[in-house]
């Protein structure tokens, strides 16, 4: 089989040959009590009416589940 580095290199070569590339994403661990507390604190500061307006706008411009756009396809 080869070294770990060789296997990773071969894996990346296969991805590249398939027109793909590896992307690594680092994000907060929502299982962590500290992160969950920080999220809860941020959510408590949200204005429900502003959030509702943002969601209405997202739904209005969304291509998904929008009957007005279905007619143009």
Backbone as numpy.savetxt, mean C-alpha at the origin, in Angstrom:
# Nx Ny Nz CAx CAy CAz Cx Cy Cz
23.65 -26.85 -4.18 22.80 -25.68 -4.18 23.69 -24.44 -4.18
24.42 -23.96 -3.66 25.19 -22.73 -3.71 25.00 -21.92 -2.45
25.76 -20.89 -2.42 25.68 -20.03 -1.24 24.38 -19.23 -1.26
24.07 -18.69 -0.12 22.87 -17.85 -0.03 22.93 -16.69 -1.00
24.10 -16.07 -1.10 24.26 -14.93 -2.01 24.03 -15.34 -3.46
24.50 -16.54 -3.82 24.32 -17.02 -5.19 22.84 -17.29 -5.47
22.15 -17.87 -4.49 20.71 -18.14 -4.68 19.94 -16.84 -4.84
20.28 -15.84 -4.05 19.60 -14.55 -4.15 19.88 -13.92 -5.52
21.12 -13.98 -5.95 21.49 -13.42 -7.26 20.71 -14.12 -8.38
20.61 -15.46 -8.31 19.86 -16.20 -9.32 18.38 -15.83 -9.28
17.84 -15.67 -8.07 16.44 -15.28 -7.93 16.20 -13.92 -8.57
17.09 -12.98 -8.30 16.94 -11.64 -8.88 17.10 -11.67 -10.40
17.98 -12.52 -10.89 18.14 -12.66 -12.35 16.86 -13.21 -12.98
16.22 -14.18 -12.31 14.95 -14.72 -12.82 13.88 -13.64 -12.82
13.82 -12.85 -11.77 12.86 -11.75 -11.73 13.10 -10.77 -12.88
14.37 -10.40 -13.05 14.71 -9.44 -14.11 14.36 -10.01 -15.48
14.62 -11.29 -15.71 14.28 -11.92 -16.99 12.78 -11.92 -17.24
12.01 -11.94 -16.15 10.55 -11.91 -16.27 10.02 -10.48 -16.34
10.91 -9.49 -16.36 10.49 -8.11 -16.42 10.07 -7.55 -15.07
10.51 -8.18 -14.00 10.15 -7.75 -12.66 11.38 -7.29 -11.91
11.16 -6.54 -10.84 12.25 -6.19 -9.96 11.76 -6.22 -8.53
12.66 -6.54 -7.64 12.33 -6.64 -6.23 12.24 -5.25 -5.63
11.23 -5.04 -4.81 11.07 -3.78 -4.09 10.90 -4.12 -2.62
11.64 -3.44 -1.78 11.55 -3.68 -0.35 10.83 -2.50 0.30
9.85 -2.80 1.12 9.08 -1.77 1.81 9.23 -1.98 3.31
9.57 -0.92 4.01 9.67 -0.97 5.46 8.57 -0.08 6.02
7.77 -0.63 6.92 6.67 0.14 7.48 6.48 -0.20 8.95
5.75 0.64 9.66 5.56 0.38 11.09 4.86 -0.96 11.33
5.23 -1.64 12.39 4.64 -2.92 12.75 3.37 -2.66 13.57
2.22 -2.84 12.95 0.94 -2.55 13.61 0.65 -3.53 14.75
1.46 -4.57 14.91 1.29 -5.48 16.04 1.93 -4.93 17.31
2.78 -3.93 17.16 3.49 -3.36 18.30 2.55 -2.48 19.12
2.52 -2.67 20.43 1.66 -1.82 21.27 2.01 -0.33 21.15
3.29 -0.01 21.01 3.69 1.39 20.87 3.15 1.99 19.58
3.25 1.23 18.49 2.76 1.72 17.21 1.24 1.85 17.26
0.56 0.87 17.83 -0.90 0.93 17.94 -1.34 2.14 18.76
-0.60 2.45 19.83 -0.94 3.63 20.65 -0.74 4.91 19.84
0.33 4.95 19.07 0.59 6.14 18.24 -0.50 6.31 17.18
-0.92 5.22 16.57 -2.00 5.28 15.57 -3.30 5.74 16.22
-3.61 5.19 17.38 -4.84 5.57 18.09 -4.83 7.06 18.42
-3.69 7.57 18.87 -3.59 8.99 19.20 -3.80 9.86 17.96
-3.22 9.44 16.85 -3.38 10.20 15.61 -4.83 10.15 15.13
-5.46 9.00 15.26 -6.86 8.88 14.84 -7.78 9.73 15.71
-7.46 9.84 16.99 -8.28 10.65 17.90 -8.26 12.12 17.50
-7.21 12.54 16.81 -7.08 13.94 16.40 -7.73 14.24 15.06
-8.26 13.23 14.39 -8.89 13.45 13.08 -10.25 14.12 13.24
-10.58 14.99 12.29 -11.88 15.63 12.26 -12.81 14.77 11.40
-13.85 14.18 11.98 -14.73 13.28 11.22 -15.32 13.92 9.96
-15.68 15.19 10.02 -16.26 15.83 8.83 -15.23 16.01 7.73
-14.01 16.37 8.10 -12.94 16.49 7.09 -12.64 15.14 6.46
-12.64 14.10 7.28 -12.38 12.75 6.75 -13.50 12.30 5.83
-14.74 12.61 6.20 -15.89 12.25 5.36 -15.81 12.98 4.02
-15.43 14.25 4.05 -15.27 15.02 2.81 -14.18 14.42 1.94
-13.07 14.02 2.55 -11.98 13.40 1.79 -12.44 12.10 1.14
-13.21 11.30 1.87 -13.72 10.05 1.31 -14.70 10.30 0.18
-15.55 11.34 0.32 -16.48 11.68 -0.77 -15.71 12.07 -2.02
-14.65 12.83 -1.85 -13.84 13.25 -2.99 -13.18 12.03 -3.65
-12.60 11.14 -2.83 -11.96 9.94 -3.37 -12.96 9.10 -4.16
-14.15 8.93 -3.62 -15.17 8.16 -4.33 -15.60 8.86 -5.61
-15.64 10.18 -5.61 -16.06 10.92 -6.81 -15.05 10.79 -7.94
-13.77 10.72 -7.62 -12.75 10.66 -8.67 -12.27 9.24 -8.95
-12.76 8.28 -8.19 -12.31 6.90 -8.35 -12.85 6.29 -9.63
-12.02 5.50 -10.28 -12.45 4.79 -11.48 -13.24 3.53 -11.11
-13.16 3.09 -9.88 -13.82 1.87 -9.47 -15.17 2.20 -8.87
-16.15 1.39 -9.16 -17.50 1.56 -8.63 -18.08 2.93 -8.93
-17.79 3.45 -10.12 -18.31 4.75 -10.51 -19.10 4.55 -11.81
-20.42 4.56 -11.71 -21.26 4.30 -12.86 -21.05 5.32 -13.97
-20.75 6.58 -13.62 -20.55 7.61 -14.64 -19.38 7.25 -15.56
-18.34 6.65 -15.02 -17.20 6.28 -15.83 -17.45 5.01 -16.63
-18.34 4.14 -16.17 -18.63 2.91 -16.89 -19.17 3.19 -18.28
-19.90 4.28 -18.44 -20.51 4.61 -19.72 -19.49 5.05 -20.75
-18.33 5.53 -20.33 -17.32 6.04 -21.26 -16.38 4.96 -21.75
-16.50 3.76 -21.26 -15.57 2.69 -21.68 -16.07 1.98 -22.90
